[in-house]
Amino acid sequence: MNWEKRIEILAARARAEQPPHVDVSQSVLSILTSGQAAPITVAERLWMWLAAGSAAVAVPAAAVAVALYNGSTGPLPEIVDSIAWVM
Amino acid sequence: MIDAGLPTRSLTYRLALAGGSLARATARVASFGNRGGRAGSTPGDADDIEQTRQGDPDAYQRLIERHQEHVGRILWRFSRDRGVHEELVQDVFVEAYLSLGTYRGKAPFEHWLARIATRVGYRYWKEKARQRRFEPFSVEEWDQVSGDEDLLDTLEPDRAAVLLHRLLEQLPPRDRLVLTLRYLEECDVAETARRTGWSKTMVKVQALRARKKLRKQIEQSQTELLS
């Protein structure tokens, strides 16, 4: 008997199993009415969008800045290097 | 009975289940128009969905009572720990409530809940896999799976379920999901795609990989047992 046939037999037996009874109606309603599942306010949504927008701009800007700095041959790296040497 | 009405405000809802990592579920419970829950649902679902959207807790309680057995059956494939199982069923109904605004009634409510249950169960597996909270398959268990063929056919259903659960537990969550849906839920490619939200091609590829991994695992163990 191949391995898959074995798994299928096992699965067929497993499907006959009776799962335990659950009653979650009261606990679900308690969660919903207690405010644990609270609505996000308009102000919170605005902050979320603002944070997402800032991150979306900041990450590429930082990447570009690092690339420009590494590629620059002007006085900026020299100044930074001298400050690092002083420190 | 809970007297307070359920929140019906529009916009997005935040889940902050105590101790749970279920972070966020979004919902638009706003448009309480005449659009939901008509096609193919269990009798009474459409009215209860409509009343729930208007903030009637009794209506949602009826929906839970009608469908919790079905959801419980699905989630028993994901966790065999009774405490966890109950928590997962609970999460499904909280998430379903918060997303009720997105239910268009095109598919039966039961199918919609099955998709949420699959998502909740899969998320649980991923969390568990990150924490590596499972034990390797024991020699005795391998012996039962790969041993006498007649024994397999006479196994008690719960023992067979435990063995299969433990065997699939050794696989990564994606592989485990596709095989659980295939073997235990008897889902075809289309149904698996609906339940997981993956494309049909993705389901086929994933199923192929998962079967290969499982076969390799079984063959390896057989070799080890023989040697």
Boltz contact constraints between the chains, C-beta under 6 A:
constraints:
  - contact:
      token1: [A, 1]
      token2: [B, 149]
      max_distance: 6.0
  - contact:
      token1: [A, 3]
      token2: [B, 215]
      max_distance: 6.0
  - contact:
      token1: [A, 3]
      token2: [B, 218]
      max_distance: 6.0
  - contact:
      token1: [A, 9]
      token2: [B, 152]
      max_distance: 6.0
  - contact:
      token1: [A, 9]
      token2: [B, 153]
      max_distance: 6.0
  - contact:
      token1: [A, 10]
      token2: [B, 160]
      max_distance: 6.0
  - contact:
      token1: [A, 10]
      token2: [B, 164]
      max_distance: 6.0
  - contact:
      token1: [A, 11]
      token2: [B, 164]
      max_distance: 6.0
  - contact:
      token1: [A, 11]
      token2: [B, 183]
      max_distance: 6.0
  - contact:
      token1: [A, 11]
      token2: [B, 184]
      max_distance: 6.0
  - contact:
      token1: [A, 13]
      token2: [B, 155]
      max_distance: 6.0
  - contact:
      token1: [A, 13]
      token2: [B, 157]
      max_distance: 6.0
  - contact:
      token1: [A, 13]
      token2: [B, 160]
      max_distance: 6.0
  - contact:
      token1: [A, 14]
      token2: [B, 160]
      max_distance: 6.0
  - contact:
      token1: [A, 14]
      token2: [B, 161]
      max_distance: 6.0
  - contact:
      token1: [A, 14]
      token2: [B, 164]
      max_distance: 6.0
  - contact:
      token1: [A, 16]
      token2: [B, 157]
      max_distance: 6.0
  - contact:
      token1: [A, 17]
      token2: [B, 157]
      max_distance: 6.0
  - contact:
      token1: [A, 17]
      token2: [B, 158]
      max_distance: 6.0
  - contact:
      token1: [A, 17]
      token2: [B, 161]
      max_distance: 6.0
  - contact:
      token1: [A, 19]
      token2: [B, 72]
      max_distance: 6.0
  - contact:
      token1: [A, 19]
      token2: [B, 73]
      max_distance: 6.0
  - contact:
      token1: [A, 19]
      token2: [B, 76]
      max_distance: 6.0
  - contact:
      token1: [A, 20]
      token2: [B, 82]
      max_distance: 6.0
  - contact:
      token1: [A, 22]
      token2: [B, 68]
      max_distance: 6.0
  - contact:
      token1: [A, 22]
      token2: [B, 72]
      max_distance: 6.0
  - contact:
      token1: [A, 22]
      token2: [B, 86]
      max_distance: 6.0
  - contact:
      token1: [A, 22]
      token2: [B, 89]
      max_distance: 6.0
  - contact:
      token1: [A, 24]
      token2: [B, 68]
      max_distance: 6.0
  - contact:
      token1: [A, 24]
      token2: [B, 89]
      max_distance: 6.0
  - contact:
      token1: [A, 24]
      token2: [B, 90]
      max_distance: 6.0
  - contact:
      token1: [A, 25]
      token2: [B, 61]
      max_distance: 6.0
  - contact:
      token1: [A, 25]
      token2: [B, 64]
      max_distance: 6.0
  - contact:
      token1: [A, 25]
      token2: [B, 65]
      max_distance: 6.0
  - contact:
      token1: [A, 27]
      token2: [B, 90]
      max_distance: 6.0
  - contact:
      token1: [A, 28]
      token2: [B, 64]
      max_distance: 6.0
  - contact:
      token1: [A, 28]
      token2: [B, 90]
      max_distance: 6.0
  - contact:
      token1: [A, 28]
      token2: [B, 93]
      max_distance: 6.0
  - contact:
      token1: [A, 28]
      token2: [B, 94]
      max_distance: 6.0
  - contact:
      token1: [A, 29]
      token2: [B, 2]
      max_distance: 6.0
  - contact:
      token1: [A, 29]
      token2: [B, 57]
      max_distance: 6.0
  - contact:
      token1: [A, 31]
      token2: [B, 94]
      max_distance: 6.0
  - contact:
      token1: [A, 32]
      token2: [B, 6]
      max_distance: 6.0
  - contact:
      token1: [A, 32]
      token2: [B, 97]
      max_distance: 6.0
  - contact:
      token1: [A, 33]
      token2: [B, 2]
      max_distance: 6.0
  - contact:
      token1: [A, 33]
      token2: [B, 4]
      max_distance: 6.0
  - contact:
      token1: [A, 36]
      token2: [B, 16]
      max_distance: 6.0
  - contact:
      token1: [A, 37]
      token2: [B, 13]
      max_distance: 6.0
  - contact:
      token1: [A, 37]
      token2: [B, 15]
      max_distance: 6.0
  - contact:
      token1: [A, 37]
      token2: [B, 94]
      max_distance: 6.0
  - contact:
      token1: [A, 38]
      token2: [B, 14]
      max_distance: 6.0
  - contact:
      token1: [A, 39]
      token2: [B, 9]
      max_distance: 6.0
  - contact:
      token1: [A, 39]
      token2: [B, 13]
      max_distance: 6.0
  - contact:
      token1: [A, 40]
      token2: [B, 12]
      max_distance: 6.0
  - contact:
      token1: [A, 40]
      token2: [B, 14]
      max_distance: 6.0
